[in-house]
Amino acid sequence: MTARILVDLLFLTGGKGGMESYVRRLYGAMRRDADVEFVGLVSSEAAKLDLSWFPGDVVYSGVSGEDRVAWALGELRAVPRHARRIGADLIHAPANVGPHRASVPVVLTLHDVLPFAHPEWVPGRHGAVLRWLIRRTVANAARVLTVSDASAAGIVRALGVDPANVVAIPLAGDAAAIPSPRVTATRPEVLCVGNRMPHKNVETLVRAIAGLPAEARPRLALTGGGADDPLRPLADELGVSADVDFLGWVSAEELESAFRRSSLVAFPTRFEGFGLPVLEAMSRGRAVLCSDLPVLREVGGDAAVYLDPSDVAAWSRAIGELTRDDAELDRRGAAGLERASEFSWKHAADRTLAEFQSVLARS
């Protein structure tokens, strides 16, 4: 008998960064199993997106994934309602929150516990509502999936979940990425991908670039800041506006172009559930300079260079030294490619499907 799984994609808008990368690549690698049928419940904004990666039919909910209130109410009402309507046997909520009451089991992917570990970075009413939604979803979940051992430990610690009910399934780099030689240029380029949430700590890179002599300063390319990047005033203040390219939100093709131009990828984050940008860079053969966090060492192994995310001077020195050392950049890039090959989206998809089947067998 075929099991029908409703995949809760109300958050999908084209601007949610890592969580959207997760569902696109996870479900893009999900095998078409005769015993499982997937139905995606998507936001109203998803009408403008390419959803060809999803291995099943999609249903438009009419719920906005950009409107936080509408999204929260959709998780509480629209998801369980559509699950009943299509006769779902299980719901997968892949973006930290999901329905609190449902007539079928819910498998939740909780990427990290940032709102609990650092509430100062998710403040006010939004933070309070998000923590409430996560707690309620976790309490209702038949299984909690996460993306690293570090995140699994954080979930157990912050939310009191039974460790036996938390399963860590590592992510992977971009399977479609084609490693390319570094572009030999008179001026190296440092790339940083990610949004401007406080924990991403991108301002450290702007300050680090400013700390280098103008004649030895690489270009800094930043994605994910939107049309009016909040770091522009800092670049102006430090006198490095001409040295920083604010690329905003970029297409897949534009991102590939940015990787090809880069000599080095930097990731100065203060907190992550996994650290997908590290593997994204390594899978393209780029050297990686990243924060010294347990979760990033879990991902990058010996291939990356690790630094204290608070030490601007150390980032400045490391960027200056690495971008002047072509041999070391090539060595780190080759080591990163080898490291990235140890992670697989097919493996992640197969393990996720096995968890769905385990929950279904018990329901």
C-alpha positions, -999 to +999 in steps of 0.1 A: +000+000+000+014+034-010+020+059+019+012+095+012+035+121+028+026+158+029+057+180+028+051+213+046+066+239+023+047+270+035+080+287+042+092+285+006+094+320-009+128+321-027+144+341+000+149+319+030+185+308+023+198+276+039+164+260+047+154+263+010+187+248-001+180+219+022+145+210+009+155+216-028+185+193-025+170+167-001+139+162-022+158+165-054+177+135-043+147+116-029+142+084-048+108+077-064+097+049-043+066+029-053+056+027-017+057+065-010+040+094-027+050+130-019+026+160-020+041+194-014+020+221+003+035+254-009+031+291-001+015+317-024+049+331-032+060+297-046+040+302-077+070+322-091+095+295-083+109+265-102+095+235-083+107+209-108+130+194-082+100+182-060+093+145-066+055+147-065+025+170-069+023+204-053-007+221-038-009+259-035-021+268+000-029+304-005-008+311+026+020+337+025+054+325+036+066+361+038+039+372+063+050+357+096+015+358+112+000+341+081+028+315+081+023+307+118-015+304+114-009+283+083+012+258+103-015+256+129-045+253+106-037+249+069-012+221+072-034+197+092-064+206+071-046+198+038-032+166+054-068+154+060-080+166+026-054+146+007-055+116+030-019+120+041-003+093+063+025+115+076+036+151+075+072+162+071+078+198+085+114+205+072+118+241+084+119+241+122+081+246+128+050+226+119+015+217+131+009+212+168-021+190+163-025+166+135-044+134+128-012+118+114+024+116+127+046+146+122+084+143+114+101+176+122+135+188+108+148+212+134+180+227+120+193+243+152+182+259+185+194+294+178+163+311+193+169+292+226+207+293+227+209+330+218+175+347+223+192+381+220+196+374+183+159+365+179+144+392+201+110+406+208+076+392+200+089+374+169+114+355+190+089+346+217+064+333+191+091+313+173+102+297+205+066+288+213+060+274+179+092+253+180+084+239+215+048+230+205+060+213+173+087+194+190+062+182+216+039+169+189+066+154+167+069+116+163+105+120+153+129+150+153+155+151+125+184+175+126+216+181+105+246+176+128+256+159+160+262+194+175+226+203+167+213+171+181+230+177+214+217+213+215+181+201+209+183+176+237+198+202+260+175+231+252+142+213+247+145+181+268+139+158+239+146+121+244+180+116+227+166+084+212+140+104+193+166+129+177+183+117+146+212+136+130+214+133+092+243+154+078+238+175+047+260+177+017+275+201-008+259+208-042+259+176-062+257+196-094+287+218-086+315+215-111+349+223-095+368+249-114+403+263-113+407+295-095+407+325-117+442+340-118+437+377-113+458+406-102+434+411-073+421+381-054+384+379-044+370+367-011+334+355-012+309+352+017+274+338+012+246+341+037+220+365+051+224+394+075+210+378+106+232+389+136+249+356+141+262+355+106+287+382+117+295+394+082+306+428+095+337+411+107+348+405+071+342+442+062+363+452+091+390+426+083+393+439+047+396+474+060+425+463+082+446+454+052+468+479+033+449+492+003+476+479-021+473+444-006+435+444-002+415+417-020+380+424-032+352+412-009+320+399-025+289+395-003+256+378-012+224+377+007+221+413+019+192+424-003+190+455-024+197+479+005+224+459+023+227+470+060+265+467+058+269+495+032+271+523+058+299+503+076+318+500+044+314+537+038+325+545+073+356+524+070+365+537+035+362+504+017+331+508-003+351+505-035+365+472-023+332+455-014+307+441-039+272+439-024+256+413-047+223+410-029+202+379-034+216+360-064+204+334-088+220+300-090+239+311-121+251+343-104+262+323-074+282+299-096+299+329-112+308+343-078+323+310-068+344+308-100+357+343-094+366+336-058+401+328-044+388+320-010+354+316+008+350+331+042+323+322+068+327+342+101+294+329+117+290+328+154+264+300+154+252+273+129+232+241+129+254+227+102+273+252+081+263+244+046+283+272+030+315+254+041+306+223+020+292+244-008+326+261-011+346+228-007+325+210-033+336+237-058+373+233-049+376+266-030+397+271+002+376+279+032+383+302+061+356+298+088+348+302+125+362+278+150+329+262+161+325+225+169+298+221+143+320+236+116+349+213+125+324+185+122+318+196+086+351+209+075+375+185+091+411+192+085+405+210+052+393+244+065+412+271+083+395+280+116+395+313+134+378+330+165+348+348+150+354+377+174+390+383+164+389+408+135+427+411+134+431+373+130+407+373+101+425+402+085+459+384+088+445+351+076+428+367+045+460+386+037+483+356+040+460+331+022+452+354-007+490+359-013+498+322-012+485+304-044+500+271-034+482+270-001+449+281-017+453+252-042+462+227-014+433+238+007+409+236-023+420+201-031+416+190+005+381+206+006+371+186-025+381+154-009+363+163+023+331+173+005+331+139-013+324+123+021+289+139+022+261+129-001+225+142-006+215+107-018+227+094+015+208+122+034+176+115+013+178+077+018+183+081+056+154+106+058+131+083+039+141+054+062+130+076+092+097+083+075+091+046+070+101+038+105+075+063+119+049+050+095+055+014+106+048+024+142+017+045+135 
